[in-house]
Amino acid sequence: MASENEVAVRKAGEIQKAMPVRLMNPFEEMERIFESAFPVGWMRPFPRGWPGEMGFESTMMPRLDVIEKDEEIVVLAEVPGVDRKDLDISMTDSTLTIKGKTNHRQETEGAAYSCCEISHGAFSRTVNLPSEVNVDKAKAQFKDGMLEIDLPKMEKSRRRTLKLD
């Protein structure tokens, strides 16, 4: 019987089973060595989960859209379940930080969770803005778990279109 890398030879009058051809992966040997050197889960230094999963801090991280327009930058953030009074927005000319907290967890006496996926606790998210903004003219709106922040650009940072000669 031919080895995996050999081509099977057809003998007169016989039908031979085709051998599967194995494509060569240049990193396969390196991956095998790496997996044998480091056991499964080696990147999990905390046996019971990351600190956020253990209650030290939340793993909730709001998702953001940063939209650059000609005269302003608009930041949209998903913060479902966060109350308006629990939001804190701060900024510099080139960064925006959104902080908040949620309190979803309700302990039920005599019951155990079989599934617990609702995020709770504090979060903080800082994003670098693509242009300098005028902090004094910034406006924020919050409705139905969506935070919209309008940040007017500084005059020197506004986008301009050049016409070709």
Buried (B, 14 or more C-beta within 10 A) or exposed (E): EEEEEEEEEEEEEEEEEEBEEEEEEEEEEEEEEEEEEEEEEEEEEEEEEEEBEEEEBBEBEBEBEBEBEEEBBEBBBEBEBBEEEBBEBEBEEEEBEBBBBBEEEEEEEEEEEEEEEEBBBEBBBEBEBBBBBBBEEBEBEBEEEEBBBBBBBBEEBBEEEEEEE
